[in-house]
């Protein structure tokens, strides 16, 4: 396994792969897995990249038409030192019953 950065966000542990980028001469985080397989906190709130496009339920912090990403939404809570944060909009939260149902489906598939 390659190098990773580990973050704990509201009780959820994320392991983000990192890779050496020659041009910048530093390690960069690879968020492709997170984008392909969204993650939620233990309370069911989605964890997003601050630069992801805002959803239809977004309420922007200002009236600036250029505010188009999660980081500009009043429901988004940035995790310090990362590009990650939690969407606290109740409309985007996974219901506990849905999570249990999804877990059962995963067990059946495996």
N, C-alpha and C positions, 0 to 999 in steps of 0.2 A: 504494500500500500504506500502511496506517495505521501507527501507532507500535507497536513491539514491545519486549519485554525478551528478551534472549538469555542463555541459561544453558548452560553446558557441564557435563554430569553424567556422570561416568565415561567421558569421551570422546565422548559423544553431545551434539550441539548441538540445543537446543530454542529455537524462536522463538515466544514466547507473545504473542499480540496484547494490547494494553492499550487501555482506553477511559477517557474522562473521566466520572466519576460525579458529577453535580451535588450530590446530597445530602451526600456525604462530602467533596466538594471535593478529590478526588484521583484519580489514575489507579488503576484496578483491572485485574487480569489476567483474561483471558477463557480459561478452560480447556476450553471446549466441544469444540474440535477434538481436544484430547488425550484427552478422555473418549470421543469417537466413534472415534478412531483411535489405539489404545494404542501407545506407543513403548517400545522396549527399548534397553538399553545395547549397546555393541559386543560385550559378552560374553554377551548374551542375557537379562539380568535386566530385568524390567519396571520402568518408571518410573511411579509413581502419585502421586496427591494424598494428603497425609496424612489427609484427611477422608473418603477413600473407605471404603466398608464393607469390613470384614475378610473375607478369603476363607475357605473351609472348611479350608485348610491353615494358618491363622494359629495362632500360639502367643503368647498375651498375656503381657506383661511382669509382670503382676500377676494376682491372682484377682478383681479388681473386675468385677462383672457389667456395669458401664457401659462397659467397655473394648470397643468394638465397631468401631473403625476401624483402618486400616493403621498409623497413628501409634502405636498401642498394642501393636503386634506386635513381638516380639523380632527378627524378620527384617528389619524396615523400618529403613533408614538415611536419616534426614532430611538434606537438603541445606541447609546454613546459609543463612539469609536468604530462604528460599522456602517454599512450601507443597508442594514436590515432594520425592520421595525414591525410593530404589531398594529393591525387595524382593529380598533375598538368599536367599530360600528356593529351594533346588535344585529343588523340585517345580514351581515357577512359571517356571523358566528355560526359554527356548527352546533347543532342541537345534540345533547348527550345521547338521545335515542338514535339519532342518525349515526353518530360515531360508533355506537355498539353494533348497529346493523352493518356498517361498513367493515368493522373488525370481524364479524361473523362471516361476511362474504370472503374476506381475505383468507380466513382459516379454511373455508370450503375449497377455494381455488388452489391453495397450497396443498 
